[in-house]
């Protein structure tokens, strides 16, 4: 039996993961030390402020179990109860991939919001500086304001990449929605399996299964 016999195309899945890796790679900035696929994300802080600093961000499965994005999604919870009252704890480690996608989506949204706010502020400063330049009366003042404008335009250009990268948040949100759907399916499957196992256990406890043919008395 091959995956293709069951209708599963591994090459399509691999291609999708590679495209996600490529898209996410465009968001990397100075300080990022690791690519997608490791146990955690590594980021190097400013060495002028810290001595050999490295941040390690890893996914927490419990975060995925309680994540609802301010009420947008349904929280599946860290445990559930079977009809017979048995409390079953969900294996948090199995939900780490879902938590990683939640974190990635949140990061994209944060970057987009911050970049948009900085661009608005810089544009206001450029407008003010341009007006001051038009009203400048000395060469020294003109030269100084030209320098300020050059710096501001450089700052504005540096945010362009961040805005373009953050535009990928729509794609990430779609990935997150698909991820949440799969998470719900996995959670429901776990619950159904536990309920089925409990039902079988209760049945076998009440009814004795025959392991030999039934014999009847002869007349």
N, C-alpha and C positions, 0 to 999 in steps of 0.2 A: 504494500500500500504506500503510495506516494502522496505528498501534500496536494499535488495537482489533481490527483484522483478524487480528492475531497472538495475540489473547487477553490483551494487556497493557492494563491500565486505569491511565492516568497519574494520573487524579484520585484514585484510591485511594492511590497512592504519595504524592502531594502531601499528602493528608489525614493519612496516617500520619506524615510528616515534620513537619507542623505540630503534631500532638499531642505528638510528642517534644519539639519546640521549646518548647511551652507547659509541659510537665511539667518540663523542665530549667530553665525560667525561674523556676519556683517555688523553686528551690534557691539562687537568687542572693542574695548578702548584700552589705552595704555594701562598696564597693571594686571590685565587678565593673563593668567598663567596656564590655564588648562582649557582643553576643548571639551565638547559634549561627549559623554560616555564614561567619564571617570566616576569614582565613588563620591566625589564632591567637587564643587567649583572653587578654584583657587584665585585669589586676588591679592596683589602686592600693594601695600600702602606706601605713602610717601616716606622715603628713607630719611628725609631731612627732619621729620617729626618723630619717627619711630625707629627703633633699632631692629633691623632684619624682620619687618612685620609681614605676615601673610595671613589673609583671611581664608577660612575654609567654610564654604556653605554646602551643607548636605541636606538631603530631603528627609523629612520626618513623617513617617506613615501616619502617626496620630493626627498630624495637621490635616491630612487629606480626609480622615474620618470625621473631623469636626468642621471642615471648611464649607462655607455656604456663600461666600462673596456677598456679604451684607444682605442675605436673604434671597439672592437670585437662585441659588441651588438648594436642594434638599440635603440636610445633614444626615448621613447614614448612621453616625454614632459609633462608639468604640465597642459596643456589644448589642446583642438583641436577645429576646426571649422566645423560646419555643412555646407552642400551645400548652405544653405540659408544665410550663413554669421554669424550665431550665434556662439559665443565663449563659450565653455563649460569647466569649470574648473574640473579637475579630483580630486576626494576625496583622499587626500594624506594619511589619516589614514588607508584606505583600502589597501595601498601598503606597510605598515610597515613590514608584514611578508617577502615580497620580499627584502626589505632593510636589514633585519636581516640576510638573507642568503648571500647577497652580502658582508656584513661586515665579516661574518664568513669565507667565501672563501678567502677574502683578508688577513685575519689574518693568515690563514694556509699558504698561499704563503709567507708572511713576515717571519713567524717562520722558514720555510724551508730554505729560503735564508740566514737568519742570522745564523742558526745552521750550515749550510754548510760552511760558511765563517769562523766561529769560529773553526770548526774542522780542516780546512785547516791550519789555523794559529797555532793551538796547535800541529798538526803533524809536522810542520816545526820546532817548538821549541823543540819538543821531539827529532827530528833528530839532531839538533844542540847540545842539551845537551848530547845525547848519544855519539856524536863524542868527545865532551869535556871530557866525562867520560873515554873514551878509551885512551885519552892523559893525564889523570890526573897522577900526580907524587907523591902526598902525601895522607895519609889517611884522613886528614881533608878535602881535596878537593874532594876525592871520596865520603865521607859521605855527604858533602853538595850537590853534584850533584845527589846522590841517592835521597835525599830529594826533590830536584827540579823535578826529574823524577816522583816520587810518586805523587806529587801534579799535574803535568801535566796529568798523566794517569787518575787521579781522575776527572780532568776537562773534559778530552776526554770522559770518561764514562758518565758523566752527560749530555753530548750533544747527546748521543746515543738515549735516550728516546725521546728527542725533534725531532731528525731526523725520528725516527719511527713514531712518532705522525704526523709529517708533511707529511709523506708518504700518509696519509689519504687525502691529498689535492686533489688527483685524484678523490676520491669518492665525495668530496665536490664540485669539479668542475662539475662533472656530475649532482649533485643535483642542482647546480647553473644554468646549462644549461636547466634543466627541469623547474626550477623556472622561468627562463626568458621566456620560451615558454608559460607557464601559464599566466605570466604577460602580454604578448602580446595578448593572447586570451581575457583576461579580458578587456584590453584597447580597443580592437576591438569591443567587445560586447557592451561596454559603448557607443562607437561612433555610432554603428549601432542602438542601442536603441534610442539615442538622435535624429538621423536622421529620424528614423521611426516616432517618436513622432512629429517631426517638419512637416513631410509630411502629417500626419493625421490632424494636426492643420491647415495646409495650405488648405487641401482638404475641411475640414468642413467650413472654412472661405469663400470659393468660391462657394461651392455647398450646397444647403439647403437639409438636409435629411428629407424625408417624414415620418411623424409619424401617418398617416392615409391613408386608401385606396384612390386611385385616383378616382375621380368621373367624369363622362363624361356627357355632356348635352343630354337629351333625344330628339329624332327627333320629 
